Amino acid sequence: MTDYSDFRQRRQQSVWHSLNRLMIALIAFAVIILIACAFVPELKNMREQNARLEQLKADIAKQKEMLAQRTREVDLLKNDPAYVETIARDRLDLMKEGETIFRIESNARPTPAPGMRKHD
């Protein structure tokens, strides 16, 4: 009978040993999950900040382009009399003495007022 009791004891030790291993694995898994949960918001925050950084870089590039365009325009206004004359004629409707300016308007159809019907 001692052979069977020894077998039962070994079997119980084996079961407890397996349960201990399973418990350790579950605890390790839970710790890994907790660590991952702690870093997920940080990763999301980092992605949002990277997207914001890219947007700001694009805005800076646009602003630099606009600055270069405005700087060129200021330089032309200061140093190019022909450009100043063109701007004066276009934007301010100025003309030289004895000159007549004809403006050609586009053929845009006027929209009918509310309540008015189109005649067929």
C-alpha positions in Angstrom: 0.0 0.0 0.0 2.9 2.3 0.4 3.4 2.3 -3.3 -0.1 3.8 -3.9 0.2 6.4 -1.2 3.5 7.5 -2.6 1.9 7.8 -6.0 -1.0 9.9 -4.6 1.5 12.1 -2.8 3.5 12.7 -6.0 0.3 13.3 -7.9 -0.9 15.9 -5.4 2.6 17.6 -5.5 2.4 17.5 -9.3 -1.1 19.1 -9.3 0.1 21.8 -6.8 3.2 22.4 -8.8 1.1 22.9 -12.0 -1.3 25.2 -10.2 1.6 27.2 -8.8 3.1 27.6 -12.3 -0.3 28.5 -13.7 -0.8 31.1 -10.9 2.7 32.6 -11.5 1.9 32.8 -15.3 -1.4 34.5 -14.6 0.2 37.0 -12.2 2.9 37.8 -14.7 0.2 38.2 -17.4 -1.7 40.6 -15.2 1.4 42.6 -14.4 2.1 42.9 -18.2 -1.5 44.0 -18.9 -1.3 46.6 -16.1 2.0 48.0 -17.5 0.5 48.1 -21.0 -2.6 49.9 -19.7 -0.4 52.4 -18.1 1.5 53.2 -21.4 -1.5 53.2 -23.8 -2.6 56.7 -22.9 1.0 57.9 -23.2 1.3 56.4 -26.7 -2.0 58.0 -27.7 -0.8 61.3 -26.4 2.5 60.9 -28.2 0.8 60.2 -31.5 -1.5 63.3 -31.1 1.5 65.4 -30.3 3.4 64.1 -33.4 0.3 64.9 -35.5 0.2 68.4 -34.0 3.9 68.9 -34.6 3.5 67.9 -38.3 0.6 70.4 -38.6 2.6 73.2 -37.0 5.5 72.4 -39.4 3.2 72.7 -42.3 1.8 76.0 -41.0 5.4 77.3 -40.5 6.2 76.3 -44.1 3.1 78.2 -45.4 4.0 81.3 -43.3 7.6 81.2 -44.6 6.3 81.1 -48.2 3.9 84.0 -47.5 6.7 86.0 -45.9 8.9 85.4 -48.9 6.1 86.5 -51.2 5.4 89.6 -49.2 9.1 90.5 -48.9 9.4 90.2 -52.7 6.3 92.5 -53.1 7.7 95.1 -50.7 11.0 95.0 -52.6 9.3 95.5 -55.9 7.2 98.4 -54.5 10.4 100.1 -53.2 12.6 99.5 -56.2 10.5 98.9 -59.4 8.7 101.9 -60.7 7.0 99.8 -63.4 5.5 97.5 -60.8 4.3 100.5 -58.8 2.7 101.9 -61.9 1.0 98.5 -62.6 -0.4 98.4 -59.1 -1.6 102.0 -59.3 -3.4 101.3 -62.5 -5.0 98.0 -61.4 -5.9 98.6 -57.8 -6.4 102.3 -57.6 -7.8 102.9 -61.1 -5.3 105.6 -61.8 -4.4 106.7 -65.3 -1.9 108.9 -67.2 -2.9 112.3 -68.6 -4.8 111.9 -71.9 -5.4 108.2 -71.4 -8.8 106.6 -71.5 -9.4 103.3 -69.6 -12.0 100.9 -70.8 -13.2 98.2 -68.4 -14.7 95.0 -69.8 -17.0 93.3 -67.4 -17.7 89.6 -67.6 -21.0 88.3 -68.9 -22.3 87.1 -65.5 -26.1 86.6 -65.5 -27.8 88.5 -62.8 -29.7 86.2 -60.4 -33.4 87.0 -60.3 -34.8 88.4 -57.1 -36.9 86.2 -54.8 -40.4 86.1 -56.1 -39.5 86.9 -59.7 -39.9 84.3 -62.3 -37.9 83.7 -65.4 -39.6 84.4 -68.7 -39.4 81.5 -71.1 
